[in-house]
Amino acid sequence: MKHVAYGEMWTCEQCGRRWNTAQIPADEYWGIMRNMRRLRLSVIGVALGFTIIFGLLGIFVSQGLFLMLPVVLAGWFIWYMPWWRRKVRRQVRNLPKWNLHPE
């Protein structure tokens, strides 16, 4: 299996057939790409939010709250990220599949 960018042609070295990824409907492909980007940005946004909140609380309320950051990060990696990964995998499994035909 070879990964080819959307819209590009690929020629199989073994059989010589040419495959065109432009056979995939553009609106479906770019919709999937937007959804995957949104999922990545959401996890980055949540992480950035935690960082800002704990940074501000540590500066303005108590520096002892900086010590809570490792606990929150542990929770992040133990509970949130596995849940997020399962969600992404579930969405990827349910993506449409296209049967491309050689040209």
CORCORTA-V742475 format. One record per helix or strand. SS is the DSSP state (A for helix, B for strand). FROM is the first residue (numbers start at 1). TO is the last residue. If there is no record, write none. Layout:
((SS & FROM & TO) (SS & FROM & TO))
This chain:
((B & 9 & 11) (B & 18 & 20) (A & 21 & 23) (A & 26 & 60) (A & 63 & 93))
